[in-house]
Amino acid sequence: MSETVSLTVGQAIIRFLVNQFTESDGEQRRLIAGAFGIFGHGNVAGIGQALLQNELDPDPDGGEMPYIMPRNEQGMVNAAAAYAKTTERRQTWMCTSSIGPGALNMVTGAAVATTNRLPVLLFPSDQFATRNPDPVLQQVEDPTSPLTAATDCFRPVSRFFDRIERPEQLVPSLMAAMRVLTDPADTGAVTVALPQDVQAEAHDFPVEFFARRVWRIRRPAPEPAAIERAAEIIRAAKRPLVVSGGGVVYSRASQELRDFAAATGIPVADTQAGKGAINFDHECAVGGVGSTGASSANKLAEEADVVIGIGTRYSDFTTASHTQFKNPDVTFVNINVAAFDAAKHAAEMVVSDAREALTTLTTALDGYRVDDTYSESVAQLKTEWAAVTHECYHRGHGPLPAQTEVFGALNELMGDDDVVINAAGSMPGDLQCLWQVRTPAQYHVEYAFSTMGYEIPAAMGVKLARPDAEVVAIVGDGTYQMLPMELATIVQERLKVVLVLLQNHGFASIGALSESHGSQRFGTRYRKSGEGHTVDGELLPVDIATNAESWGITVLRVSTIAEFKEAYAEAVAMDRAVMIHIETDLLGPNPPGSSWWDVPVSEVSRIESTRQARDWYESMKRDQRHYLR
């Protein structure tokens, strides 16, 4: 018989996780770098006890599991996802919560991870497996089935889900969980629900279960026939365009992408996740594409006869809701490690790791280069957009500055290896349009789930992953009010981050969207009630700067861009978390739009502005189509 060791389920989880490693490009890292945990009934005496025991008396064959006490369950999952993104999906953190509301607070974070294809490991507590206390406090009862639990909500937002109802189930479940976490095609949130009685139950686990195990992140090579077909399509193209997605960054294929572009002259546009894979000043880099893209990329996308998607899932922002690629004869060649994404838009599929495919495809296209006329057009569009960017960055707008001026100052002040973080609202669109990225590490925008409240916990996760980098999170007043409590964790862990708080007393993005769609900025301003919801009433007496100070953050209040630049230099020199607070104009101006996004407008209305918006909507929708060639 094999040797066994008696451990509780909670203890076995920790002992197993400290012995799991990834290997990529010859480098090994521990997969689960640490544990975030908020304790309540359900996990305080289960995984909580296991983490305590590990801290006081680490297992001799494993080592320590670093633990951080966050303040919000959603926040800790956001931090874990940001950590995973920063480490190019080679590492992540585990997150444990209590039963009921604590568990369900993690659901949004799970969706963030899964939509962004980022590995996070979640251990929500659950109702009693024995059903002796039934219903237990915070249990959700279903009169049609006692099998239904609150944690079932994780199923649609997880790439792997299990509920451990007997200790021996832990062995195959955790092995399957590790496979998903380290699979570049299938990764996302992994949820292992733990009934609170099972967490504390002992079992004789096989000792070999806790041996050091290395999970090698695969790099599937492309089929030669697929490369041959792709090369044939590209060679026949007159106006090809690359769309670079997050898969290029996660594959560490930035240099290969730059070499491919230099060899072929094919222009490269990028998505939010793919921004930075090619440096902005590369002769073939044309900027962001789609609904929030630059006109330099969008004009090329409109005329492209072949679109080469590399590591992109083609969100509706990338395709401008299926209106961006207007050439009636456009053909797609998609390189993706996931066949699900490679098949989109009736594409010629190259199912492969991005770096492997780019290397092979560059060789297959030896001797091919776009004609000089096309290259000259690309250069002209880049020059024109650079002038637009400079104007947006240096508007001299007043009396309140435009947020684009703040971005311009940061873009000029931040180093190539520093990290800018953002997620929701109008800011990601402005950043994709304007931010001039030199390295893949510099640009960290969560736009797959576009989660308000992401930025502050993300700053914590990024700083844990890159302690030597200057980490700058740009936070709007709206997103700040969603999830500010991880500021306390940042102070608690002595993490040096810079938070840039843009105060404009409302939702700038949705306000502009509402106005352009005939809804007159309804419900998007922070004003006292009593005067309707479409007018500027009295401002609310909310002082975010003072609130941030109450969490222990040093706050620098500024009013002008010149003062902002001085404050940023002061913040960089500090050894603690700092917020720079600046008020900006709610109404922009924002960069000029060059594309569309499908947001349906009421088909009938008594409001004239809505009727006009519907006419405009119908005219824009005429270009919408499936790409089926």
WOVEN-V763102 format. One record per residue. N is the residue number from 1. OMEGA is omega in whole degrees, 0 to 359 (none if undefined). Layout:
N;OMEGA / N;OMEGA
This chain:
1;179 / 2;180 / 3;180 / 4;175 / 5;182 / 6;180 / 7;169 / 8;177 / 9;178 / 10;180 / 11;180 / 12;179 / 13;183 / 14;181 / 15;177 / 16;188 / 17;181 / 18;181 / 19;179 / 20;184 / 21;170 / 22;174 / 23;178 / 24;181 / 25;177 / 26;182 / 27;177 / 28;177 / 29;174 / 30;186 / 31;181 / 32;187 / 33;182 / 34;184 / 35;165 / 36;179 / 37;170 / 38;191 / 39;174 / 40;178 / 41;187 / 42;181 / 43;184 / 44;180 / 45;178 / 46;177 / 47;178 / 48;178 / 49;181 / 50;178 / 51;176 / 52;181 / 53;179 / 54;180 / 55;183 / 56;186 / 57;184 / 58;177 / 59;186 / 60;183 / 61;185 / 62;185 / 63;188 / 64;172 / 65;179 / 66;182 / 67;174 / 68;179 / 69;177 / 70;184 / 71;184 / 72;184 / 73;177 / 74;181 / 75;183 / 76;177 / 77;175 / 78;179 / 79;179 / 80;178 / 81;179 / 82;177 / 83;180 / 84;179 / 85;183 / 86;179 / 87;178 / 88;175 / 89;177 / 90;181 / 91;173 / 92;176 / 93;171 / 94;180 / 95;178 / 96;181 / 97;175 / 98;178 / 99;169 / 100;185 / 101;177 / 102;179 / 103;185 / 104;173 / 105;181 / 106;186 / 107;179 / 108;178 / 109;177 / 110;178 / 111;176 / 112;182 / 113;185 / 114;179 / 115;178 / 116;181 / 117;181 / 118;182 / 119;168 / 120;183 / 121;187 / 122;176 / 123;175 / 124;176 / 125;188 / 126;179 / 127;183 / 128;175 / 129;181 / 130;184 / 131;177 / 132;168 / 133;186 / 134;4 / 135;174 / 136;177 / 137;178 / 138;175 / 139;174 / 140;181 / 141;174 / 142;183 / 143;181 / 144;182 / 145;176 / 146;178 / 147;183 / 148;179 / 149;179 / 150;183 / 151;174 / 152;177 / 153;180 / 154;188 / 155;184 / 156;181 / 157;179 / 158;174 / 159;175 / 160;179 / 161;174 / 162;173 / 163;185 / 164;182 / 165;172 / 166;184 / 167;184 / 168;176 / 169;185 / 170;186 / 171;180 / 172;182 / 173;181 / 174;176 / 175;178 / 176;179 / 177;179 / 178;178 / 179;182 / 180;180 / 181;186 / 182;179 / 183;184 / 184;180 / 185;188 / 186;190 / 187;181 / 188;179 / 189;173 / 190;185 / 191;176 / 192;182 / 193;186 / 194;171 / 195;190 / 196;178 / 197;180 / 198;179 / 199;185 / 200;183 / 201;181 / 202;180 / 203;176 / 204;182 / 205;176 / 206;183 / 207;182 / 208;176 / 209;185 / 210;178 / 211;177 / 212;182 / 213;181 / 214;177 / 215;184 / 216;181 / 217;190 / 218;174 / 219;182 / 220;179 / 221;180 / 222;173 / 223;179 / 224;180 / 225;179 / 226;176 / 227;180 / 228;179 / 229;179 / 230;181 / 231;179 / 232;179 / 233;183 / 234;180 / 235;180 / 236;184 / 237;174 / 238;182 / 239;180 / 240;179 / 241;173 / 242;169 / 243;185 / 244;181 / 245;183 / 246;179 / 247;177 / 248;180 / 249;183 / 250;178 / 251;184 / 252;185 / 253;184 / 254;182 / 255;179 / 256;177 / 257;180 / 258;179 / 259;179 / 260;180 / 261;181 / 262;182 / 263;186 / 264;185 / 265;181 / 266;180 / 267;183 / 268;171 / 269;182 / 270;173 / 271;176 / 272;183 / 273;183 / 274;184 / 275;182 / 276;177 / 277;172 / 278;181 / 279;187 / 280;183 / 281;171 / 282;185 / 283;183 / 284;180 / 285;185 / 286;173 / 287;183 / 288;182 / 289;173 / 290;189 / 291;179 / 292;184 / 293;178 / 294;180 / 295;178 / 296;178 / 297;186 / 298;177 / 299;177 / 300;180 / 301;181 / 302;185 / 303;185 / 304;176 / 305;173 / 306;176 / 307;181 / 308;180 / 309;182 / 310;177 / 311;179 / 312;177 / 313;176 / 314;174 / 315;182 / 316;176 / 317;179 / 318;182 / 319;187 / 320;180 / 321;178 / 322;175 / 323;189 / 324;184 / 325;193 / 326;180 / 327;183 / 328;182 / 329;184 / 330;178 / 331;182 / 332;168 / 333;185 / 334;174 / 335;182 / 336;178 / 337;179 / 338;179 / 339;179 / 340;180 / 341;181 / 342;184 / 343;186 / 344;179 / 345;176 / 346;189 / 347;163 / 348;190 / 349;169 / 350;182 / 351;190 / 352;166 / 353;186 / 354;183 / 355;179 / 356;183 / 357;180 / 358;179 / 359;182 / 360;182 / 361;178 / 362;178 / 363;182 / 364;181 / 365;181 / 366;181 / 367;179 / 368;173 / 369;179 / 370;184 / 371;186 / 372;180 / 373;179 / 374;179 / 375;178 / 376;177 / 377;178 / 378;181 / 379;179 / 380;179 / 381;177 / 382;180 / 383;180 / 384;181 / 385;176 / 386;178 / 387;177 / 388;180 / 389;180 / 390;180 / 391;179 / 392;181 / 393;186 / 394;186 / 395;190 / 396;183 / 397;181 / 398;5 / 399;176 / 400;179 / 401;171 / 402;181 / 403;178 / 404;177 / 405;175 / 406;179 / 407;179 / 408;179 / 409;179 / 410;181 / 411;180 / 412;187 / 413;185 / 414;178 / 415;183 / 416;183 / 417;172 / 418;187 / 419;173 / 420;185 / 421;173 / 422;181 / 423;195 / 424;177 / 425;182 / 426;186 / 427;178 / 428;178 / 429;178 / 430;182 / 431;179 / 432;177 / 433;198 / 434;191 / 435;182 / 436;188 / 437;178 / 438;183 / 439;177 / 440;184 / 441;193 / 442;191 / 443;183 / 444;179 / 445;178 / 446;183 / 447;175 / 448;177 / 449;177 / 450;193 / 451;173 / 452;183 / 453;182 / 454;197 / 455;184 / 456;176 / 457;177 / 458;178 / 459;177 / 460;181 / 461;180 / 462;182 / 463;176 / 464;181 / 465;184 / 466;186 / 467;183 / 468;182 / 469;170 / 470;184 / 471;185 / 472;177 / 473;177 / 474;189 / 475;173 / 476;180 / 477;178 / 478;180 / 479;177 / 480;183 / 481;177 / 482;191 / 483;182 / 484;194 / 485;177 / 486;169 / 487;179 / 488;178 / 489;178 / 490;177 / 491;180 / 492;184 / 493;178 / 494;181 / 495;179 / 496;174 / 497;176 / 498;178 / 499;178 / 500;184 / 501;176 / 502;182 / 503;176 / 504;172 / 505;176 / 506;176 / 507;185 / 508;184 / 509;182 / 510;175 / 511;179 / 512;178 / 513;179 / 514;181 / 515;182 / 516;180 / 517;170 / 518;183 / 519;164 / 520;178 / 521;182 / 522;175 / 523;182 / 524;179 / 525;174 / 526;182 / 527;175 / 528;183 / 529;178 / 530;181 / 531;184 / 532;187 / 533;177 / 534;181 / 535;179 / 536;176 / 537;182 / 538;180 / 539;175 / 540;180 / 541;180 / 542;182 / 543;183 / 544;180 / 545;179 / 546;177 / 547;179 / 548;177 / 549;180 / 550;175 / 551;180 / 552;182 / 553;172 / 554;184 / 555;174 / 556;182 / 557;180 / 558;182 / 559;185 / 560;179 / 561;178 / 562;177 / 563;179 / 564;181 / 565;177 / 566;180 / 567;180 / 568;178 / 569;178 / 570;181 / 571;180 / 572;183 / 573;182 / 574;180 / 575;181 / 576;181 / 577;184 / 578;170 / 579;171 / 580;185 / 581;179 / 582;178 / 583;180 / 584;183 / 585;179 / 586;186 / 587;177 / 588;2 / 589;178 / 590;179 / 591;179 / 592;179 / 593;178 / 594;183 / 595;188 / 596;174 / 597;184 / 598;172 / 599;188 / 600;179 / 601;181 / 602;185 / 603;175 / 604;181 / 605;172 / 606;182 / 607;183 / 608;181 / 609;178 / 610;179 / 611;178 / 612;179 / 613;178 / 614;178 / 615;179 / 616;181 / 617;181 / 618;179 / 619;180 / 620;184 / 621;182 / 622;181 / 623;186 / 624;180 / 625;169 / 626;178 / 627;190 / 628;181 / 629;none
